[in-house]
Amino acid sequence: MKKFKEQWQITSNWQLIFPILGILSLLLSGYLLSAPILKLFHFENTTPLIILVSLILAYAFLLITLWLFKKLENKWQVTYRWELIAIFIVFAITGSTAARLSDPIMNFVHMEKATTNGFLYWFLRIVIVLPVYQIVLLIVGWLFGQFNFFWAFEKRMLSRMGFARFFKDS
C-alpha cells in the first residue's frame, strides 16, 4: 500500500477515494459493456462469462487509462498524480450527466426524436448539450476539488470557440 500511495502521490488517506472510485468505474464500465458484446457475438449471457468479459474489459480500460495518464500528466500540470484520476472521473460524470439532462430539455421544448427530423433533432440536442456540459463540468469539478483546473480548462475551450473576449480580465 505504501508503494501505491507513493506512486500516486497520495499524502492523506482520504485521497484513496479517487483510485477506489476509478477502479469501481472501470469495473462498472466493463460490466455494462459485457452483455451487449456477448449478445453481439451470440454467446449465452451466463454469469461466469459476464464476469470474465467484464474483468477483461476493465483491465483493457485500465491499460488505456494509464496510457492516457502518461500522455496527459505533463500537459495538464497537476500537482499530484491522484488528481488525474479525479479529473477523469469528473469528465466521465459530466459527459453522462449532460447527455441525460439534454433529453428532458428536448422534451420540454417539444422536440421528440420520433416526431422531429433526425438532423434537426441531433443538431439541437448538441446545441443544448454544450452549455449544459460547461455548467455541469464546473459544478462536478468543484465537488471533486478540481474547480481551478476545470475553470482554466473552460476558459481555454471557450476561447478556442471564439468567446475569448469574455475572459480577458480573469
N, C-alpha and C positions, 0 to 999 in steps of 0.2 A: 504494500500500500504506500509505503514511503517513496518508493521509486516512481509510482504512478503520480503521486502528488508533486514530486519534483519535476517530472516530465511535463505536466500540465500547469506548472507554476501555481499550484493551489496552496495558499497560505493559511486559510481558515477552513474548518470542516464544513461550514455552510456552502462553500463553493463546490463541494462534491455534488450538489443537487444538479449542476449542469451536465457533468458526464453521465449521471444516472438518468436524467431526462433524455439525453442524447441516445443512450443505449436503448431505453424503452421506446423511443421514437423509431429507431432503426428496426427493432423487433416488430412493432406495430405495422410499420410500412411493409415489411416482409410478409407479415400475416395477411394484410389487406390485399396484397397483390398475388398471394399464392393461389387462392381459389380461382380467380379469373385465368391465371396461367395454366393451371391444371385443367380447367374446362376447355381452354383453347386447344390443348393437346389431347383432349378426350380421355383424360385419366379420371378414375373414380375419386371423388373427394373423401378419402379416408383420413382420419385424424393423424395417424403416423406420417402419412405422405404430406399432409398440410404442414405439420410441424417441421419436417425435413426441408421442404421447399422454403418455408418461412425463414428457417435458420440460414439456409444457403443465400437467400436474397438479402437478409440482414447483414450477413458477412460481406457480400458484394457491395452493399451500400456503405458499409464501414470503410472498406478499402477506397471507394470513390471519395468519401468524405475526408479521409485522412490525406488523400492526394490533393484535394481542394484546399485543405488547411495549409499544406506546404506551399501551394501556389499563392494563397491569399494572405498568409501571415505577415509578410513584409509589406505587401501593398496596402493592407488595411491598418497597419501600425497600431496594433492593440498593445496594451500594457502587459497583459497576462495571456498565456495561451488558452486558458479555460474560457476566456471571453469569446474566442472563435466559436465555441460550442453554443454559447448563449446567443450569439449573433445568428448562427444558422437556425437555431430554434425559433428566434423571432421572425426570420424570413419565412419559415415553414408555417407558423401560426398565422402570420399576416396574410400570406397568399391564400390560404384556405378560408380564412375569415372574410376577406374582401370578396372572394368568389361567392361565398354563401350569402353575404349581405346584398350582393347585386341582384339576386333573384327576387326577394321581396320588393326591392326598389323598382325593378322592372314591372312587377305585377301591380304596384301602386300607380304607375303611370300607364297602366293598361297595355303593356307590351308583352303579350304572352308568346312563347315560342311557337305554339300551334297556329296562332292567328296572324303572325307578323312575318313579312318577307324575311327569309333567313339572313341575307346580307345585312339588311337594316337592323334586325334583332341583334346580331353579334356586334355590329358596329356600335350601336347604342349601349350594349352591355359593356363593351370595353371602355367606352367614354365614361360610363358610370363607375366602373371598377377603378379607374385610375385615381380619381380624387379620394375615393373610399380607401384605397390602398395606402395613399400617402398619410391619411389621418390615422388609420389603424396601425401603420408602421411606427409612428411616433408614440402612440399610446402603449403598444406592446413592448416597444423598445424601452420605454420608461419603466414599465412593470418589471422588466428583466435587468434593470440597472444600466442600460446601454443608451440612454437618451442622447448623450453628446455625440456618440458615434452615428446614430441614425439622423440626428439633426444635421450634421455635416454631410451625411450621405444624401439626405433630401435636398439640401442646398445645391450640391453638385449635380444631382439628377435633374432638378427643375431648371437649373441654369443651362444645362445642355438642351433642355426642351424649349429654351427661349424666354424663360422667366427670370433671367439674371438681374434685371433692374429691381426686383423686389427684395434682393438680398445684398444690396450694395453696402449697407451700414451694419450688417450683422455678421 
